[in-house]
Amino acid sequence: MKTIIQSLVISFVIHLIYIAGTLVVGYIKTRSYKPVIDNKWENIETLQNEVAFGAVGSPVYFLFTFIVVALICGLTIISYGKIVGLK
């Protein structure tokens, strides 16, 4: 039972780091964006009225990746325990 809880916690932390990293990269790209407007005033185009940030991911996809990463972490913990236990 301890291995299952450890693997779920590690999977949660990995997903949290991934999501936070994605947000930080998006924030940095947004803050450092400098539009290139040389000679753009000659080509007038209609601009969008709305802007959306982020991406929509399927909850089933995140559940699937959470379970797969937890299984990989669990197998790694079990393998590490058997290798260290043999020596």
N, C-alpha and C positions, 0 to 999 in steps of 0.2 A: 504494500500500500504506500510505503514511503517513496518508492521509485516512481509510482504513478503521479503522486503529488509533485515530486521534484520535476518530473518531465513536463507536467502541465504548467508549472510556474516558469520553467525555462522557456517553454513555447510562448507563454504570455509575454515575457520580457523581450524575447526576440521580435515578436510582432509589434510590441510597443516601441522598440528602438527603430524598427523599419518605418512605422507610421510617423513617428516624431522626426526621423531623418528626412522623410519625404516632405513634411511640412517645413522644416528648416531650409531645405534646398529651394523649395518654392518661394519662401519668404526672401531668401537672399537674392534669388534671380529677379524677383519683383522689385526689390529695393535698388538693385544695381542696374536696372534696365535704363538704357539711354537710347531713345529713338533716333534714327537717322532721318533727318528731314531736309537734306541738301536737294534742292531742285524738286521737291515733292509737291510744292504749291502749284506747279504747272499741271499736274495730273490730279484733278479733284475727283474723289470717290465718296460715295455715301458711307457714313460710318454707322456702326451698330449702335443701338440705343441701350442694350443690356450687356452686362459682362458677368460671366460666371467663373468662379475659381474652384479648383479641385476636380476630382474625378469620382464617378459613381462606380462603386464596386459591388458585386453581388455578395450578399451575406453568406450564401452557400459556399462561395469561393473562399471567403475568409475562414469559415468553419472547417472546410476541407483542409486548407493549408495549416490551420491550427492543429488539427488532429494528426496530420502527417508529420509536422515538426515535432509534436509531442511523442509520436511513435519513434521517430529517429532519435530523439533525446533519450527516451526510455531504453531503447536498444543500446545506445552508447553507454548509458549508466550501468546497465547490466553487464555489458562486455567489459567495461573498465573494472567493475567489481570482481568478475571472474579472473581477469588477467592479474590484478593485484593480489587476489586471494590465493592464486596458485604459487606465487613466489614466496 
